[in-house]
Amino acid sequence: MTIKADVVALARLIRYAEEEAMRLGVSGVVVECLRMAGIELTNTIEGGSSGTPEGSAETPKAARMN
């Protein structure tokens, strides 16, 4: 379970970085990359896997979170 705790902590850190980037007015590209990284980590946490291959059933879920 240590890996899952690490992934959850990383997801929180990325979310914090995204919020700070928006607050500071950082480039929209940076904010978007952070947002997408957060989505991928959320999918990993929910799916209990190490990643989500492209074209899998979880890909539409990420698109709905936009």
N, CA, C and O atoms as a MOPAC input file, in Angstrom:
PM7 MOZYME 1SCF
protein

 N      0.80900 1    -1.20200 1     0.00000 1
 C      0.00000 1     0.00000 1     0.00000 1
 C      0.85400 1     1.26900 1     0.00000 1
 O      0.31700 1     2.35800 1    -0.20200 1
 N      2.12900 1     1.16300 1     0.21500 1
 C      2.98400 1     2.34000 1     0.22700 1
 C      2.95600 1     3.04300 1    -1.11900 1
 O      2.94000 1     4.27200 1    -1.18100 1
 N      2.95000 1     2.27300 1    -2.19100 1
 C      2.92100 1     2.86400 1    -3.52900 1
 C      1.65500 1     3.69700 1    -3.69700 1
 O      1.72600 1     4.81400 1    -4.21000 1
 N      0.50100 1     3.18300 1    -3.27900 1
 C     -0.74300 1     3.92500 1    -3.42900 1
 C     -0.68300 1     5.22100 1    -2.61500 1
 O     -1.11400 1     6.26700 1    -3.09900 1
 N     -0.16600 1     5.16900 1    -1.41100 1
 C     -0.03600 1     6.37800 1    -0.59300 1
 C      0.86300 1     7.39500 1    -1.28200 1
 O      0.58500 1     8.59400 1    -1.24800 1
 N      1.93300 1     6.92600 1    -1.90400 1
 C      2.82700 1     7.82300 1    -2.63800 1
 C      2.11800 1     8.46300 1    -3.82600 1
 O      2.30400 1     9.65000 1    -4.09300 1
 N      1.31900 1     7.69600 1    -4.52800 1
 C      0.59600 1     8.21300 1    -5.69600 1
 C     -0.44300 1     9.24500 1    -5.24800 1
 O     -0.62200 1    10.27200 1    -5.90200 1
 N     -1.12600 1     8.97000 1    -4.13400 1
 C     -2.10900 1     9.91700 1    -3.60800 1
 C     -1.41600 1    11.22000 1    -3.21000 1
 O     -1.91500 1    12.30600 1    -3.50600 1
 N     -0.27100 1    11.11200 1    -2.54300 1
 C      0.47900 1    12.30600 1    -2.15400 1
 C      0.94000 1    13.08500 1    -3.38100 1
 O      0.89000 1    14.31500 1    -3.39000 1
 N      1.38400 1    12.38300 1    -4.40900 1
 C      1.80300 1    13.04700 1    -5.64200 1
 C      0.63400 1    13.74600 1    -6.31700 1
 O      0.79200 1    14.85000 1    -6.84000 1
 N     -0.54000 1    13.11700 1    -6.31200 1
 C     -1.73400 1    13.74100 1    -6.89700 1
 C     -2.07300 1    15.03200 1    -6.16500 1
 O     -2.43500 1    16.02800 1    -6.79200 1
 N     -1.95700 1    15.01800 1    -4.84500 1
 C     -2.22900 1    16.23600 1    -4.06400 1
 C     -1.20900 1    17.32300 1    -4.38200 1
 O     -1.55600 1    18.49800 1    -4.49800 1
 N      0.03700 1    16.92400 1    -4.52000 1
 C      1.09300 1    17.88900 1    -4.83500 1
 C      0.86200 1    18.51600 1    -6.21300 1
 O      1.03600 1    19.72200 1    -6.38900 1
 N      0.47300 1    17.69900 1    -7.17600 1
 C      0.20600 1    18.21200 1    -8.52100 1
 C     -0.99600 1    19.15100 1    -8.49800 1
 O     -0.98600 1    20.18400 1    -9.16800 1
 N     -2.03000 1    18.80500 1    -7.73700 1
 C     -3.20700 1    19.67700 1    -7.63500 1
 C     -2.81500 1    21.02500 1    -7.02300 1
 O     -3.25200 1    22.07700 1    -7.48900 1
 N     -1.99000 1    20.98300 1    -5.97800 1
 C     -1.51600 1    22.21400 1    -5.35600 1
 C     -0.71600 1    23.05000 1    -6.36700 1
 O     -0.89200 1    24.26500 1    -6.45600 1
 N      0.16300 1    22.38500 1    -7.12200 1
 C      0.96900 1    23.08900 1    -8.12000 1
 C      0.07700 1    23.71700 1    -9.18500 1
 O      0.34000 1    24.83200 1    -9.63500 1
 N     -0.96400 1    23.02000 1    -9.58700 1
 C     -1.90500 1    23.56200 1   -10.57600 1
 C     -2.59800 1    24.80800 1   -10.02700 1
 O     -2.71200 1    25.81300 1   -10.72800 1
 N     -3.05700 1    24.74600 1    -8.78400 1
 C     -3.72600 1    25.90100 1    -8.17100 1
 C     -2.78000 1    27.09300 1    -8.06500 1
 O     -3.16700 1    28.22700 1    -8.34900 1
 N     -1.55700 1    26.83800 1    -7.66300 1
 C     -0.56600 1    27.91400 1    -7.54600 1
 C     -0.20900 1    28.49300 1    -8.91300 1
 O     -0.02600 1    29.70300 1    -9.04900 1
 N     -0.11000 1    27.64000 1    -9.91300 1
 C      0.19500 1    28.11200 1   -11.26600 1
 C     -0.91000 1    29.03300 1   -11.77000 1
 O     -0.63900 1    30.06200 1   -12.38700 1
 N     -2.15700 1    28.65500 1   -11.50200 1
 C     -3.27300 1    29.52000 1   -11.91900 1
 C     -3.24300 1    30.83400 1   -11.13600 1
 O     -3.46000 1    31.90200 1   -11.70900 1
 N     -2.98100 1    30.76100 1    -9.85700 1
 C     -2.94200 1    31.96400 1    -9.01800 1
 C     -1.85100 1    32.92800 1    -9.47000 1
 O     -2.03300 1    34.14500 1    -9.45300 1
 N     -0.71300 1    32.36200 1    -9.87400 1
 C      0.41300 1    33.18200 1   -10.29100 1
 C      0.34100 1    33.62300 1   -11.75000 1
 O      1.16400 1    34.41900 1   -12.20300 1
 N     -0.63300 1    33.11100 1   -12.47700 1
 C     -0.78900 1    33.49500 1   -13.87500 1
 C      0.22500 1    32.84800 1   -14.79900 1
 O      0.61600 1    33.43100 1   -15.81000 1
 N      0.64600 1    31.65300 1   -14.45300 1
 C      1.59400 1    30.90600 1   -15.28800 1
 C      0.90000 1    30.53300 1   -16.59800 1
 O     -0.32700 1    30.48000 1   -16.67300 1
 N      1.69300 1    30.28100 1   -17.60700 1
 C      1.18400 1    29.92100 1   -18.93100 1
 C      0.08900 1    28.85700 1   -18.84000 1
 O      0.17900 1    27.91400 1   -18.05400 1
 N     -0.94800 1    29.03300 1   -19.66700 1
 C     -2.04000 1    28.06600 1   -19.72000 1
 C     -1.58100 1    26.67100 1   -20.10600 1
 O     -2.20000 1    25.68300 1   -19.71400 1
 N     -0.49800 1    26.58200 1   -20.87300 1
 C      0.03400 1    25.27100 1   -21.26900 1
 C      0.53400 1    24.52500 1   -20.03200 1
 O      0.31000 1    23.32200 1   -19.89900 1
 N      1.19900 1    25.22500 1   -19.14400 1
 C      1.71100 1    24.60600 1   -17.91600 1
 C      0.54500 1    24.13600 1   -17.05000 1
 O      0.55000 1    23.01500 1   -16.54100 1
 N     -0.45000 1    25.00200 1   -16.88800 1
 C     -1.62200 1    24.65000 1   -16.07800 1
 C     -2.32500 1    23.43400 1   -16.67500 1
 O     -2.73700 1    22.53300 1   -15.94400 1
 N     -2.46300 1    23.40600 1   -17.99100 1
 C     -3.12000 1    22.28100 1   -18.65400 1
 C     -2.33400 1    20.98400 1   -18.46500 1
 O     -2.93000 1    19.93000 1   -18.24200 1
 N     -1.02500 1    21.04700 1   -18.54900 1
 C     -0.19300 1    19.85200 1   -18.33600 1
 C     -0.34100 1    19.33400 1   -16.90900 1
 O     -0.43400 1    18.12600 1   -16.69200 1
 N     -0.36100 1    20.23500 1   -15.94800 1
 C     -0.56100 1    19.83100 1   -14.55500 1
 C     -1.94300 1    19.21500 1   -14.35900 1
 O     -2.09500 1    18.22400 1   -13.64300 1
 N     -2.94200 1    19.80700 1   -14.99600 1
 C     -4.30300 1    19.27500 1   -14.88600 1
 C     -4.38900 1    17.86800 1   -15.45900 1
 O     -4.99900 1    16.98200 1   -14.86000 1
 N     -3.77600 1    17.66500 1   -16.62400 1
 C     -3.79100 1    16.34000 1   -17.25600 1
 C     -3.03500 1    15.32300 1   -16.41000 1
 O     -3.46200 1    14.17400 1   -16.30000 1
 N     -1.92200 1    15.73000 1   -15.81300 1
 C     -1.17300 1    14.82200 1   -14.93500 1
 C     -2.02700 1    14.42400 1   -13.74100 1
 O     -2.01200 1    13.26900 1   -13.31500 1
 N     -2.77300 1    15.38600 1   -13.20100 1
 C     -3.66600 1    15.08000 1   -12.08100 1
 C     -4.75000 1    14.09500 1   -12.46500 1
 O     -5.08700 1    13.20600 1   -11.68300 1
 N     -5.29400 1    14.24300 1   -13.65100 1
 C     -6.32400 1    13.31900 1   -14.13100 1
 C     -5.74700 1    11.91000 1   -14.26700 1
 O     -6.37500 1    10.93700 1   -13.84800 1
 N     -4.56700 1    11.80400 1   -14.84400 1
 C     -3.94400 1    10.48300 1   -15.01700 1
 C     -3.68500 1     9.82100 1   -13.66200 1
 O     -3.91100 1     8.62100 1   -13.50100 1
 N     -3.21900 1    10.59100 1   -12.70500 1
 C     -2.98600 1    10.02600 1   -11.38000 1
 C     -4.29700 1     9.62300 1   -10.71000 1
 O     -4.36300 1     8.59200 1   -10.04200 1
 N     -5.33100 1    10.43000 1   -10.88600 1
 C     -6.63900 1    10.08200 1   -10.32100 1
 C     -7.14100 1     8.77800 1   -10.93200 1
 O     -7.67000 1     7.92100 1   -10.22300 1
 N     -6.97900 1     8.62800 1   -12.22900 1
 C     -7.37800 1     7.37600 1   -12.88700 1
 C     -6.57300 1     6.20000 1   -12.34300 1
 O     -7.11200 1     5.11000 1   -12.15200 1
 N     -5.29800 1     6.41900 1   -12.09800 1
 C     -4.44300 1     5.36700 1   -11.56200 1
 C     -4.90400 1     4.96700 1   -10.16400 1
 O     -4.97700 1     3.78200 1    -9.84000 1
 N     -5.21100 1     5.95900 1    -9.34400 1
 C     -5.65900 1     5.68700 1    -7.97500 1
 C     -6.97700 1     4.92600 1    -7.99200 1
 O     -7.12700 1     3.92900 1    -7.28600 1
 N     -7.93300 1     5.38800 1    -8.79400 1
 C     -9.24900 1     4.75000 1    -8.86300 1
 C     -9.17700 1     3.36200 1    -9.48200 1
 O     -9.88900 1     2.45000 1    -9.06200 1
 N     -8.31600 1     3.20600 1   -10.48000 1
 C     -8.20700 1     1.92700 1   -11.17100 1
 C     -7.29900 1     0.94700 1   -10.48200 1
 O     -7.35100 1    -0.25100 1   -10.75900 1
 N     -6.46300 1     1.43700 1    -9.58300 1
 C     -5.55600 1     0.56500 1    -8.85900 1
 C     -4.46100 1    -0.01700 1    -9.73000 1
 O     -3.87600 1    -1.04900 1    -9.40100 1
 N     -4.17900 1     0.65900 1   -10.86400 1
 C     -3.13600 1     0.16100 1   -11.75100 1
 C     -1.99700 1     1.16100 1   -11.80600 1
 O     -2.08300 1     2.24200 1   -11.22400 1
 N     -0.93300 1     0.80400 1   -12.50100 1
 C      0.22300 1     1.69500 1   -12.59200 1
 C      0.06800 1     2.73100 1   -13.68600 1
 O      0.89300 1     3.63700 1   -13.79900 1
 N     -0.96900 1     2.61300 1   -14.48800 1
 C     -1.17500 1     3.57900 1   -15.55900 1
 C     -2.36700 1     3.20000 1   -16.39300 1
 O     -2.89400 1     2.09400 1   -16.27200 1
 N     -2.79300 1     4.10500 1   -17.23300 1
 C     -3.93500 1     3.86400 1   -18.09400 1
 C     -3.47900 1     3.90600 1   -19.53400 1
 O     -3.13400 1     4.97400 1   -20.04000 1
 N     -3.46800 1     2.75700 1   -20.21100 1
 C     -3.05700 1     2.77800 1   -21.61100 1
 C     -4.05800 1     3.55400 1   -22.44600 1
 O     -5.26000 1     3.54700 1   -22.17800 1
 N     -3.53600 1     4.22200 1   -23.46100 1
 C     -4.40100 1     4.98900 1   -24.33500 1
 C     -5.38900 1     4.07100 1   -25.01900 1
 O     -5.06200 1     2.94900 1   -25.40300 1
 N     -6.61800 1     4.57500 1   -25.16400 1
 C     -7.64900 1     3.79100 1   -25.81800 1
 C     -8.36100 1     2.85100 1   -24.87400 1
 O     -9.22400 1     2.08500 1   -25.30400 1
 N     -8.02200 1     2.88800 1   -23.59800 1
 C     -8.69000 1     2.00500 1   -22.65000 1
 C    -10.04600 1     2.58700 1   -22.27900 1
 O    -10.40600 1     3.67800 1   -22.72200 1
 N    -10.78900 1     1.86100 1   -21.47000 1
 C    -12.11600 1     2.29700 1   -21.06100 1
 C    -12.06400 1     3.56000 1   -20.21100 1
 O    -13.06700 1     4.26700 1   -20.11700 1
 N    -10.93100 1     3.86500 1   -19.59200 1
 C    -10.83100 1     5.03400 1   -18.72700 1
 C    -10.58500 1     6.32200 1   -19.50100 1
 O    -10.78400 1     7.40100 1   -18.94400 1
 N    -10.16600 1     6.25900 1   -20.74400 1
 C     -9.87700 1     7.45200 1   -21.51100 1
 C    -11.07900 1     8.38400 1   -21.62300 1
 O    -10.90300 1     9.58700 1   -21.43100 1
 N    -12.30300 1     7.90600 1   -21.92400 1
 C    -13.44100 1     8.81700 1   -21.97200 1
 C    -13.71800 1     9.46000 1   -20.62600 1
 O    -14.15800 1    10.60800 1   -20.57600 1
 N    -13.47200 1     8.75200 1   -19.53700 1
 C    -13.67600 1     9.30900 1   -18.20900 1
 C    -12.80200 1    10.54100 1   -18.02600 1
 O    -13.27200 1    11.55700 1   -17.51500 1
 N    -11.55700 1    10.46900 1   -18.43000 1
 C    -10.66000 1    11.60900 1   -18.31300 1
 C    -11.17200 1    12.77400 1   -19.14400 1
 O    -11.06700 1    13.92700 1   -18.72600 1
 N    -11.71500 1    12.49000 1   -20.29700 1
 C    -12.23100 1    13.55500 1   -21.15900 1
 C    -13.43100 1    14.24000 1   -20.51500 1
 O    -13.60500 1    15.45000 1   -20.65600 1
 N    -14.26400 1    13.46800 1   -19.80500 1
 C    -15.43000 1    14.05300 1   -19.14700 1
 C    -15.03200 1    14.95300 1   -17.98900 1
 O    -15.79800 1    15.83800 1   -17.61000 1
 N    -13.84700 1    14.74500 1   -17.41900 1
 C    -13.41600 1    15.52900 1   -16.27200 1
 C    -12.93200 1    16.91500 1   -16.68400 1
 O    -12.69800 1    17.76300 1   -15.82300 1
 N    -12.78000 1    17.15900 1   -17.97500 1
 C    -12.27700 1    18.45400 1   -18.45300 1
 C    -13.11600 1    19.59000 1   -18.02800 1
 O    -12.81400 1    20.73700 1   -18.35700 1

